[in-house]
């Protein structure tokens, strides 16, 4: 494990659920928009 990974893991443990939920929502919305764009282009 690199130092960066260790720090990131610590942060992940500390912020954990709140950040994860926010990130998942963001990723889902971006992914949904991407799929929509791909469909409309096709």
DSSP file (Angstrom, degrees, kcal/mol; ACC not computed):
  #  RESIDUE AA STRUCTURE BP1 BP2  ACC     N-H-->O    O-->H-N    N-H-->O    O-->H-N    TCO  KAPPA ALPHA  PHI   PSI    X-CA   Y-CA   Z-CA
    1    1 A X              0   0    0      0, 0.0     2,-0.1     0, 0.0     0, 0.0   0.000 360.0 360.0 360.0 129.2    0.0    0.0    0.0
    2    2 A X     >  -     0   0    0      1,-0.1     4,-2.2     4,-0.0     5,-0.1  -0.323 360.0-109.4 -79.0 167.1    1.4    3.4   -1.0
    3    3 A X  H  > S+     0   0    0      1,-0.2     4,-2.7     2,-0.2     5,-0.2   0.926 120.1  52.5 -61.5 -44.4    1.3    6.4    1.4
    4    4 A X  H  > S+     0   0    0      1,-0.2     4,-3.0     2,-0.2     5,-0.2   0.922 108.9  49.6 -57.8 -44.8   -1.3    8.1   -0.8
    5    5 A X  H  > S+     0   0    0      1,-0.2     4,-2.7     2,-0.2    -1,-0.2   0.896 110.3  50.9 -61.9 -40.3   -3.5    5.0   -0.6
    6    6 A X  H  X S+     0   0    0     -4,-2.2     4,-2.5     2,-0.2    -2,-0.2   0.935 112.3  45.7 -63.3 -46.1   -3.1    4.9    3.2
    7    7 A X  H  X S+     0   0    0     -4,-2.7     4,-2.8     1,-0.2     5,-0.2   0.939 113.8  49.1 -61.9 -46.7   -4.1    8.5    3.5
    8    8 A X  H  X S+     0   0    0     -4,-3.0     4,-2.8    -5,-0.2    -1,-0.2   0.905 110.5  51.1 -59.8 -41.4   -7.0    8.1    1.2
    9    9 A X  H  X S+     0   0    0     -4,-2.7     4,-2.5     2,-0.2    -1,-0.2   0.911 109.9  49.6 -62.9 -42.8   -8.2    5.0    3.1
   10   10 A X  H  X S+     0   0    0     -4,-2.5     4,-2.5     2,-0.2    -2,-0.2   0.940 112.8  46.9 -60.1 -48.1   -8.0    6.9    6.4
   11   11 A X  H  X>S+     0   0    0     -4,-2.8     4,-3.4     1,-0.2     5,-0.7   0.921 110.9  53.0 -59.2 -43.4  -10.0    9.8    4.9
   12   12 A X  H  X5S+     0   0    0     -4,-2.8     4,-1.7     1,-0.2    -1,-0.2   0.899 110.3  47.0 -60.1 -41.9  -12.5    7.2    3.5
   13   13 A X  H  <5S+     0   0    0     -4,-2.5    -1,-0.2     2,-0.2     4,-0.2   0.902 116.5  44.8 -65.9 -40.4  -12.9    5.7    6.9
   14   14 A X  H  <5S+     0   0    0     -4,-2.5    -2,-0.2    -5,-0.2    -3,-0.2   0.959 128.5  24.4 -70.9 -51.9  -13.4    9.0    8.5
   15   15 A X  H >X5S+     0   0    0     -4,-3.4     3,-1.1    -5,-0.2     4,-0.8   0.819  93.3 136.5 -82.9 -30.9  -15.8   10.6    6.0
   16   16 A X  H 3X< +     0   0    0     -4,-1.7     4,-2.6    -5,-0.7     5,-0.2   0.145  63.4  24.9  28.7-105.8  -17.0    7.3    4.8
   17   17 A X  H 3> S+     0   0    0      1,-0.2     4,-2.7    -4,-0.2    -1,-0.2   0.857 120.8  50.4 -63.3 -44.5  -20.7    7.1    4.4
   18   18 A X  H <> S+     0   0    0     -3,-1.1     4,-2.1     1,-0.2    -1,-0.2   0.960 116.6  40.2 -59.2 -53.0  -21.6   10.8    3.8
   19   19 A X  H  X S+     0   0    0     -4,-0.8     4,-3.1     1,-0.2     5,-0.2   0.902 114.3  54.3 -62.7 -40.9  -19.0   11.3    1.1
   20   20 A X  H  X S+     0   0    0     -4,-2.6     4,-2.8     1,-0.2    -1,-0.2   0.925 108.6  47.7 -60.8 -45.9  -19.7    8.0   -0.4
   21   21 A X  H  X S+     0   0    0     -4,-2.7     4,-2.3     2,-0.2    -1,-0.2   0.920 113.8  47.7 -62.7 -43.6  -23.4    8.7   -0.8
   22   22 A X  H  X S+     0   0    0     -4,-2.1     4,-2.5    -5,-0.2    -2,-0.2   0.940 113.4  47.5 -60.9 -47.9  -22.7   12.1   -2.3
   23   23 A X  H  X S+     0   0    0     -4,-3.1     4,-3.1     1,-0.2     5,-0.2   0.908 110.8  51.6 -62.0 -42.6  -20.1   10.7   -4.7
   24   24 A X  H  X S+     0   0    0     -4,-2.8     4,-2.7    -5,-0.2    -1,-0.2   0.910 109.9  49.4 -61.4 -42.5  -22.4    7.8   -5.8
   25   25 A X  H  X S+     0   0    0     -4,-2.3     4,-2.4     2,-0.2    -1,-0.2   0.929 113.0  47.2 -61.6 -44.9  -25.2   10.3   -6.5
   26   26 A X  H  X S+     0   0    0     -4,-2.5     4,-2.6     1,-0.2     5,-0.2   0.943 113.7  47.2 -61.2 -48.3  -22.9   12.4   -8.6
   27   27 A X  H  X S+     0   0    0     -4,-3.1     4,-2.8     1,-0.2    -2,-0.2   0.905 111.9  50.8 -61.6 -41.7  -21.5    9.4  -10.5
   28   28 A X  H  X S+     0   0    0     -4,-2.7     4,-2.8    -5,-0.2    -1,-0.2   0.919 111.7  46.7 -62.6 -44.2  -25.0    8.1  -11.1
   29   29 A X  H  X S+     0   0    0     -4,-2.4     4,-2.4     2,-0.2    -2,-0.2   0.912 114.5  47.0 -66.6 -41.1  -26.3   11.4  -12.5
   30   30 A X  H  X S+     0   0    0     -4,-2.6     4,-2.5     2,-0.2    -2,-0.2   0.928 114.0  48.1 -63.2 -44.1  -23.2   11.8  -14.7
   31   31 A X  H  X S+     0   0    0     -4,-2.8     4,-2.6    -5,-0.2    -2,-0.2   0.907 111.1  50.5 -62.9 -43.2  -23.5    8.2  -15.9
   32   32 A X  H  X S+     0   0    0     -4,-2.8     4,-2.4     1,-0.2    -1,-0.2   0.914 111.3  48.4 -62.7 -42.7  -27.2    8.7  -16.6
   33   33 A X  H  X S+     0   0    0     -4,-2.4     4,-2.6     2,-0.2    -1,-0.2   0.908 110.7  51.8 -62.8 -41.3  -26.6   11.9  -18.6
   34   34 A X  H  X S+     0   0    0     -4,-2.5     4,-2.4     2,-0.2    -2,-0.2   0.919 110.5  47.3 -61.4 -44.8  -23.8   10.1  -20.5
   35   35 A X  H  X S+     0   0    0     -4,-2.6     4,-2.4     1,-0.2    -1,-0.2   0.907 111.6  51.7 -61.9 -42.1  -26.2    7.2  -21.4
   36   36 A X  H  X S+     0   0    0     -4,-2.4     4,-2.4     1,-0.2    -2,-0.2   0.917 110.4  48.1 -62.5 -43.4  -28.8    9.7  -22.4
   37   37 A X  H  X S+     0   0    0     -4,-2.6     4,-2.1     1,-0.2    -1,-0.2   0.922 111.0  50.7 -62.5 -44.3  -26.4   11.5  -24.7
   38   38 A X  H  X S+     0   0    0     -4,-2.4     4,-1.8     1,-0.2    -1,-0.2   0.898 111.3  48.6 -62.2 -40.0  -25.2    8.3  -26.3
   39   39 A X  H  < S+     0   0    0     -4,-2.4    -1,-0.2     1,-0.2    -2,-0.2   0.921 111.5  48.5 -65.6 -43.6  -28.8    7.2  -27.0
   40   40 A X  H  < S+     0   0    0     -4,-2.4    -1,-0.2     1,-0.2    -2,-0.2   0.804 111.9  50.3 -70.2 -27.9  -29.8   10.6  -28.5
   41   41 A X  H  <        0   0    0     -4,-2.1    -1,-0.2     1,-0.2    -2,-0.2   0.863 360.0 360.0 -74.3 -35.5  -26.7   10.6  -30.7
   42   42 A X     <        0   0    0     -4,-1.8    -1,-0.2    -5,-0.2    -2,-0.2   0.479 360.0 360.0 -68.4 360.0  -27.3    7.0  -32.0
